[in-house]
Amino acid sequence: NAGVTQTPKFQVLKTGQSMTLQCAQDMNHEYMSWYRQDPGMGLRLIHYSVGAGITDQGEVPNGYNVSRSTTEDFPLRLLSAAPSQTSVYFCASSAGNSGNTIYFGEGSWLTVV
Amino acid sequence: GENVEQHPSTLSVQEGDSAVIKCTYSDSASNYFPWYKQELGKRPQLIIDIRSNVGEKKDQRIAVTLNKTAKHFSLHITETQPEDSAVYFCAARMNRDDKIIFGKGTRLHILP
């Protein structure tokens, strides 16, 4: 049971490039989400999903796309990277909407130059 | 919009003293309130949580209280130890759409 797995752990992008952050969980969790963490800003919700085939926007969705074709995977796509997207990204999952524990991945450190 | 406010942003306490961190939330229908601890370079880890049908919950030196009328909840750490130094986040699950919104965090320093 690996929990929530994110890749890559570190990435440097040039402005305008696109990339995908991968997230997978092996706990059969329905709920998955992506957060970004910036100094002094806490954890801000980008996108989330309450089940396969369902996604919705969080607090800061602009510049990011997501899809949820399977229960296990929830990739985050940066369409055209900007320096403002330099951040630490965390994927998270939980069993459902009944207040179950949210488990975080180890984080992905992204720098856009 | 929906939000969670957390205070203070930084807190320093003497080792052995108590620390209190407070959060308020905007969605009166929120039903789940977890607290996370994050050490430098690590992922956030759950330390305690409370549901909307409970007013208080304790786990050894950590306790959380919830006031639904006032829409605020607090984390209490007693007999603080050096290993309690970290950033602490509160969060609230919005009942309407299941979003989980976090506060901006409190950096807790335990002074020797």
Contacts between the chains, C-beta under 8 A, distances in Angstrom:
chain1	res1	chain2	res2	distance
A	31	B	98	6.7
A	33	B	100	6.8
A	35	B	102	7.3
A	40	B	9	7.5
A	40	B	104	6.7
A	41	B	104	6.2
A	42	B	6	7.5
A	42	B	89	6.3
A	42	B	102	5.1
A	42	B	103	5.8
A	42	B	104	3.7
A	42	B	105	4.8
A	43	B	44	7.1
A	43	B	89	6.3
A	43	B	91	7.9
A	43	B	102	4.1
A	43	B	105	7.8
A	44	B	102	7.5
A	45	B	99	6.2
A	45	B	100	7.0
A	45	B	101	6.3
A	45	B	102	7.6
A	48	B	98	7.5
A	48	B	99	6.3
A	48	B	100	7.7
A	50	B	98	5.5
A	56	B	97	6.8
A	56	B	99	7.8
A	58	B	99	6.4
A	59	B	1	7.9
A	59	B	101	7.1
A	90	B	43	6.5
A	90	B	44	7.3
A	92	B	100	7.9
A	94	B	100	7.9
A	97	B	93	7.5
A	97	B	98	4.6
A	98	B	32	8.0
A	99	B	31	6.4
A	99	B	32	3.4
A	99	B	49	7.1
A	99	B	51	5.3
A	99	B	93	6.4
A	101	B	34	7.3
A	101	B	46	5.3
A	101	B	49	7.2
A	102	B	34	6.6
A	102	B	46	7.0
A	102	B	91	7.8
A	102	B	100	6.3
A	104	B	43	4.2
A	104	B	44	5.3
A	104	B	45	7.7
A	105	B	43	6.6
A	106	B	42	8.0
A	106	B	43	5.4
A	107	B	43	5.7
